[in-house]
Amino acid sequence: MSVKMSQAFAAYRAVVISEVQQKIALDLSYKFNAEIEDIRKGTEEQLSYVASLRAEGKEAAAASIENLAEKSQRARLLDLQMRRSQVLDELNKDMLHKLDQRLSEYGAEVGLVNEPVSPNSEKTHSVKKAQFPDGSQAKVPMQLWVDYSQFQSL
């Protein structure tokens, strides 16, 4: 039984994508969600203090601390989202680099091909495909797909 290059590449592609998805699910989302929870708790503590100041009739101090709490929460959240995007970009680059390296080793020619969206559809979309020296073809991901539902939000 001979194995086509596209089969070998497809198996490698599945492993690389699974590794990246696992890093996202077990590492990145875990750390992100832990930090979101830390932001939430810190803000709740500050707002609880604001409520106690208001109960004591110290409205000016309460308003100042409430404003600071909101701005601090927003700054931390935006910083966290920026760091998440940077990590995802690096994972995407790493995944694409590994796949391109394997395609190069196999001597594949990669290009965009217009394919129908569904078998009976006239609409088309661009798909990245690799043509291997043995005549076989395989799809190549253009970028990493991320399930953002695994990340908590405030």
ChimeraX attribute file (.defattr): number of C-alpha atoms within 10 A of each C-alpha:
attribute: neighborCount
match mode: 1-to-1
recipient: residues
	/A:1	3
	/A:2	4
	/A:3	7
	/A:4	15
	/A:5	21
	/A:6	22
	/A:7	13
	/A:8	13
	/A:9	21
	/A:10	16
	/A:11	11
	/A:12	15
	/A:13	21
	/A:14	10
	/A:15	12
	/A:16	17
	/A:17	19
	/A:18	12
	/A:19	13
	/A:20	18
	/A:21	18
	/A:22	12
	/A:23	14
	/A:24	23
	/A:25	16
	/A:26	10
	/A:27	11
	/A:28	18
	/A:29	18
	/A:30	16
	/A:31	15
	/A:32	20
	/A:33	16
	/A:34	14
	/A:35	16
	/A:36	20
	/A:37	15
	/A:38	12
	/A:39	18
	/A:40	15
	/A:41	12
	/A:42	15
	/A:43	18
	/A:44	13
	/A:45	13
	/A:46	17
	/A:47	18
	/A:48	13
	/A:49	15
	/A:50	22
	/A:51	17
	/A:52	13
	/A:53	17
	/A:54	15
	/A:55	11
	/A:56	10
	/A:57	11
	/A:58	13
	/A:59	14
	/A:60	11
	/A:61	13
	/A:62	21
	/A:63	15
	/A:64	11
	/A:65	17
	/A:66	19
	/A:67	14
	/A:68	14
	/A:69	19
	/A:70	13
	/A:71	12
	/A:72	15
	/A:73	18
	/A:74	14
	/A:75	12
	/A:76	14
	/A:77	18
	/A:78	12
	/A:79	12
	/A:80	15
	/A:81	13
	/A:82	12
	/A:83	13
	/A:84	18
	/A:85	12
	/A:86	12
	/A:87	14
	/A:88	18
	/A:89	14
	/A:90	12
	/A:91	19
	/A:92	18
	/A:93	14
	/A:94	14
	/A:95	20
	/A:96	20
	/A:97	12
	/A:98	14
	/A:99	19
	/A:100	15
	/A:101	12
	/A:102	16
	/A:103	20
	/A:104	13
	/A:105	9
	/A:106	17
	/A:107	15
	/A:108	22
	/A:109	13
	/A:110	18
	/A:111	13
	/A:112	14
	/A:113	14
	/A:114	12
	/A:115	15
	/A:116	14
	/A:117	12
	/A:118	10
	/A:119	8
	/A:120	7
	/A:121	9
	/A:122	9
	/A:123	11
	/A:124	12
	/A:125	11
	/A:126	13
	/A:127	16
	/A:128	15
	/A:129	19
	/A:130	22
	/A:131	19
	/A:132	20
	/A:133	14
	/A:134	12
	/A:135	11
	/A:136	13
	/A:137	20
	/A:138	19
	/A:139	18
	/A:140	20
	/A:141	15
	/A:142	13
	/A:143	12
	/A:144	16
	/A:145	12
	/A:146	13
	/A:147	10
	/A:148	10
	/A:149	8
	/A:150	14
	/A:151	17
	/A:152	14
	/A:153	12
	/A:154	10
